[in-house]
Amino acid sequence: MTADAENEKTGEQVEGITIMIDGKLKDMLDIIIEKEEGYNNYTELVKELIFSGINQFVVKHKK
């Protein structure tokens, strides 16, 4: 699902998304949270995974 939201710092209108954490995704995230220190909830972990993935993508496709 998507919804319009306002960036708290800039006031800019941005698109927000809702991610449903269930099934195999939930199982994988639960394992990571259990084994890795520093992640207390799905939000923190998903944010880190998205930013890490974007960074890897940029490095791979940099020309």
N, C-alpha and C positions, 0 to 999 in steps of 0.2 A: 504494500500500500504506500502511496505517497501523499504528502500534504504540504501545503505552503507553510513556512515558518519564518520567523524573523531572527536574524543573527543578533545575538545579545550585545556584541561589541560594536558592530557597525550599523545596525538598523536595517541592513540589506535584506530584501526578501529572498529566501532560499528554498530549495526543495528538500523536504525531509522524507525519510523512508522508515518503514517499520519492517524489522526482520523477525520472522517467526523462528524461535529456537526450539526445534523438536527433532525427533527421529535421530538419524545418524549424525547430523550436525550437533545436536545436544550431547550425544554420546561422546563425540570427539572433544567438544569444549569441556565437558566434565572431566575427561582424562587429563587435558592440559591444565585445568585449574587445580586438579589434585596433585599433579607432578611438578608444576612450576610455581615458584614463589612470586608474589607480587600481583597475582590476579585474583580478585575477590568476587568478581561477578562477570556475567556474560558481556556486559557493556564494555568494560575495560578491555577484555580479551578481544572481542570482535573489532574494536577500534584499533588495537595494536596490530591485529592480523591484516586488516584492510590497509593501514598505512605501510606496513612492511611489504605487502604484496604490490602496492602501487610503486613503492621505491624500487623493488626488484624489476618490475615491468619497465620503468623509466630507464634504469641502468641497462637493461637488456636491449632496449630499442633506441638508445641514444646513438646518434650518428653524426 
